[in-house]
Amino acid sequence: MEISLYDISGHAKVYIAADESTIYTWKGHAVAYIDNERLYGWRGHHLGWYVDGILYDLQGYRVGFRRDKCPVVVYAEYAKYAKYAKYAKYAKYAPYARPALSMSNSKQELEAFVSQDRAG
């Protein structure tokens, strides 16, 4: 089952594929993946955490939300594009220490945040 992730405005921007680890943009590009609550870009850089349905950046600020965790009313989802083939994943860099997770929101846009280390 795919899980949509919403930005702070309640708009669905990316989703977690049925494999429960790969994150795709609405346009069908695989841009990041989750491994043991850690979020990695496709080139192996540690980007943040996915804990209890919330995406956090490296400073511990909230960037994205599962529908039931979103602090605002969510908008209807657009139709998704077909998925493009995934690039091979690069080796993972060492993860950062997890900071205290905040209730404050990050200033980063959700799609830009998960796409910052994309391949291709």
C-alpha positions as CSV (number, residue, x, y, z in Angstrom):
1,M,0.0,0.0,0.0
2,E,1.4,3.4,-1.0
3,I,1.6,6.1,1.7
4,S,1.2,9.7,0.6
5,L,3.3,12.3,2.5
6,Y,1.9,15.9,2.9
7,D,3.7,19.2,3.3
8,I,2.9,21.7,6.1
9,S,0.1,23.2,3.9
10,G,-1.7,19.8,3.5
11,H,-0.7,19.1,-0.1
12,A,0.4,15.6,-1.1
13,K,3.9,16.0,-2.6
14,V,5.6,12.6,-2.5
15,Y,4.7,9.1,-1.5
16,I,6.2,6.0,-0.1
17,A,5.9,3.0,-2.5
18,A,4.3,-0.3,-1.6
19,D,7.8,-1.7,-0.8
20,E,7.6,0.6,2.3
21,S,11.0,2.2,1.7
22,T,11.2,4.0,-1.6
23,I,10.0,7.6,-1.8
24,Y,8.7,8.8,-5.2
25,T,7.7,12.2,-6.4
26,W,4.2,12.6,-7.9
27,K,5.9,12.7,-11.3
28,G,7.2,9.1,-10.8
29,H,10.9,9.7,-9.9
30,A,12.4,7.6,-7.1
31,V,14.4,10.2,-5.0
32,A,15.0,8.8,-1.6
33,Y,14.5,5.7,0.6
34,I,13.9,4.8,4.2
35,D,16.1,2.4,6.1
36,N,15.5,1.8,9.8
37,E,13.8,5.1,10.4
38,R,16.6,6.9,8.5
39,L,16.0,8.8,5.3
40,Y,18.7,8.5,2.6
41,G,19.0,10.3,-0.7
42,W,19.5,8.0,-3.7
43,R,23.3,8.9,-3.7
44,G,23.6,7.6,-0.1
45,H,23.6,10.8,1.9
46,H,21.6,10.8,5.2
47,L,18.9,13.4,4.9
48,G,16.8,12.9,8.0
49,W,14.4,10.5,9.8
50,Y,10.9,9.1,9.3
51,V,9.5,8.4,12.7
52,D,5.8,7.6,13.4
53,G,4.6,9.0,10.1
54,I,6.6,12.2,10.2
55,L,9.6,13.2,8.2
56,Y,12.2,15.2,10.1
57,D,15.3,17.0,8.7
58,L,18.8,16.7,10.2
59,Q,18.0,19.4,12.7
60,G,14.9,17.6,14.0
61,Y,12.3,19.8,12.4
62,R,9.2,18.4,10.7
63,V,9.2,18.4,6.9
64,G,6.4,16.0,5.9
65,F,3.5,14.1,7.3
66,R,1.5,11.0,6.7
67,R,-2.2,11.9,6.3
68,D,-3.2,11.0,9.9
69,K,-0.3,13.0,11.3
70,C,-0.7,16.2,9.3
71,P,-1.4,19.1,11.6
72,V,-3.7,20.8,9.0
73,V,-6.6,19.7,6.8
74,V,-5.3,17.8,3.8
75,Y,-6.2,18.4,0.2
76,A,-7.3,15.8,-2.3
77,E,-4.4,14.0,-4.0
78,Y,-3.7,14.5,-7.7
79,A,-3.3,11.5,-10.0
80,K,0.2,10.0,-9.9
81,Y,2.4,9.5,-12.9
82,A,3.7,6.1,-13.8
83,K,6.9,5.2,-11.9
84,Y,10.2,5.5,-13.7
85,A,12.8,2.8,-13.3
86,K,14.9,3.2,-10.2
87,Y,18.6,4.0,-10.4
88,A,21.0,1.7,-8.5
89,K,21.4,3.0,-5.0
90,Y,24.9,4.3,-4.0
91,A,26.6,3.1,-0.8
92,K,25.2,4.7,2.3
93,Y,27.2,7.4,4.1
94,A,27.4,7.1,7.9
95,P,24.2,8.5,9.5
96,Y,24.2,11.6,11.7
97,A,23.2,11.3,15.4
98,R,19.5,11.8,15.8
99,P,18.7,15.2,17.4
100,A,15.7,15.8,19.7
101,L,12.7,15.7,17.4
102,S,10.9,19.0,17.4
103,M,7.2,20.0,17.0
104,S,8.4,22.9,14.9
105,N,8.3,22.9,11.1
106,S,11.2,23.1,8.8
107,K,11.5,25.9,6.3
108,Q,12.4,23.4,3.6
109,E,9.8,22.3,1.0
110,L,8.9,18.6,1.2
111,E,9.6,17.7,-2.4
112,A,12.9,19.7,-2.5
113,F,14.0,18.1,0.8
114,V,13.6,14.5,-0.3
115,S,15.0,15.3,-3.8
116,Q,18.2,17.0,-2.6
117,D,20.3,13.8,-3.1
118,R,18.6,12.3,-6.1
119,A,20.4,10.4,-8.8
120,G,20.2,11.3,-12.4
